[in-house]
């Protein structure tokens, strides 16, 4: 099981508390995790990535093992610790301003 931590506003939208656990078939990548997340929680479709292009939305970041994976190709494998469920994949809403 893959563990995913969502920001508070997306937990509210998906009506979940705490982290989400997902079954992902095949390679564990950003794309496969987001596909599984949106399949299980269709109300999240379009909140993390554009529905037409599949591109990550601005101000949404993906982290694993304290590393920012936001600019990695979506089909790159996630770290083994995330793939085995030892560590969660973090989805974070970025903050901008001056």
C-alpha positions as CSV (number, residue, x, y, z in Angstrom):
1,X,0.0,0.0,0.0
2,X,1.2,3.5,-0.9
3,X,0.7,6.1,1.7
4,X,-0.2,9.7,0.6
5,X,-0.5,12.8,2.8
6,X,-2.8,15.5,1.4
7,X,-3.0,19.1,2.5
8,X,-5.9,20.0,4.8
9,X,-8.1,21.5,2.1
10,X,-7.8,18.4,-0.1
11,X,-8.5,16.1,2.9
12,X,-11.7,18.1,3.5
13,X,-12.7,17.9,-0.2
14,X,-12.0,14.1,-0.3
15,X,-13.7,13.7,3.2
16,X,-10.8,11.9,4.7
17,X,-8.8,12.3,7.9
18,X,-5.1,11.6,8.1
19,X,-3.2,10.0,5.3
20,X,-4.6,8.0,2.4
21,X,-3.5,4.5,1.6
22,X,-3.7,3.4,-2.0
23,X,-3.1,0.2,-3.9
24,X,-1.0,0.9,-7.0
25,X,-0.5,-1.7,-9.7
26,X,2.8,-1.9,-11.6
27,X,5.5,0.7,-11.2
28,X,5.1,3.3,-8.5
29,X,5.4,6.7,-10.1
30,X,3.9,10.1,-9.6
31,X,1.5,9.4,-12.4
32,X,0.4,6.0,-11.1
33,X,-0.1,7.3,-7.6
34,X,-2.1,10.3,-8.8
35,X,-4.1,8.1,-11.1
36,X,-5.0,5.8,-8.2
37,X,-5.7,8.8,-5.9
38,X,-8.1,10.4,-8.5
39,X,-9.7,7.0,-9.2
40,X,-10.5,6.5,-5.6
41,X,-11.4,10.1,-4.9
42,X,-12.8,11.5,-8.1
43,X,-13.6,14.8,-6.4
44,X,-9.8,15.5,-6.5
45,X,-9.6,15.2,-10.3
46,X,-8.2,18.5,-11.6
47,X,-7.0,19.7,-8.3
48,X,-3.5,18.4,-8.5
49,X,-2.9,18.3,-12.2
50,X,-4.6,19.7,-15.3
51,X,-7.2,17.3,-16.6
52,X,-6.3,17.8,-20.3
53,X,-2.6,18.0,-20.2
54,X,-1.8,16.0,-17.0
55,X,0.6,18.7,-15.9
56,X,1.1,19.4,-12.2
57,X,-0.9,22.5,-11.1
58,X,1.0,25.6,-10.1
59,X,1.6,25.8,-6.3
60,X,1.2,22.0,-5.8
61,X,4.4,20.2,-4.8
62,X,5.2,16.5,-4.4
63,X,7.8,15.3,-1.9
64,X,9.2,11.9,-0.9
65,X,12.1,11.3,1.6
66,X,12.4,15.1,2.1
67,X,13.1,15.6,-1.6
68,X,11.1,17.8,-3.9
69,X,10.0,15.6,-6.8
70,X,7.7,18.3,-8.3
71,X,9.9,18.8,-11.4
72,X,10.8,15.1,-11.9
73,X,9.2,13.4,-14.9
74,X,5.8,11.9,-13.9
75,X,6.8,8.4,-15.0
76,X,10.0,8.3,-13.0
77,X,9.9,5.7,-10.2
78,X,9.3,7.0,-6.7
79,X,11.9,6.1,-4.0
80,X,11.7,2.5,-2.7
81,X,10.7,3.7,0.7
82,X,7.5,5.2,-0.8
83,X,6.9,2.2,-3.1
84,X,7.0,-0.1,-0.1
85,X,4.8,2.1,2.1
86,X,7.6,2.8,4.6
87,X,7.4,6.5,3.9
88,X,4.5,8.6,2.6
89,X,4.4,10.7,-0.6
90,X,3.6,14.2,0.5
91,X,1.4,16.5,-1.5
92,X,1.9,20.1,-0.4
93,X,0.3,23.3,-1.4
94,X,3.1,25.8,-2.0
95,X,2.9,29.4,-0.8
96,X,3.9,32.4,-2.9
97,X,4.3,36.0,-1.9
98,X,6.8,38.6,-0.9
